[in-house]
Amino acid sequence: MKRNNTELLGDVLRRFLRQEGLETPLNEYRLVDAWKDVVGPTITRYTTNLYIRNQVLYVHLSSSVVRQELLMARSMLVRNLNARVGSQVIVDIVFR
């Protein structure tokens, strides 16, 4: 017996996550997790806290020098983090 209504499992999971409202929190988690890969281990050592609120990534840093360097690369970081997740999760980054 041949079935004609087959679907890819990935498509079914994406649709389920979207319907249940879980797609955005999952993408936010992926973006926060990707921070260490995008900025590297040196900057990760100075990062104390990361969270997303209203499409803004808040990054707490323990070094004012690193904060200034990241401020200059803010738009590039937004692009790279969103590209890593494959969706526009954030529109801005606030360094504290």
BELPE-V698405 format. One line per field, one symbol per residue. phi: phi as a letter, one per 40 degrees, with the letter a starting at -180 (. if undefined). A space follows every 10 residues. Layout:
phi = ???
This chain:
phi = .bbbbcbccc cccccccccc gbcccccccc ccccdccccg cccccccbab abafgbcbbc bcbcccdccc dcbdcccccc cccccgaccb babbbb
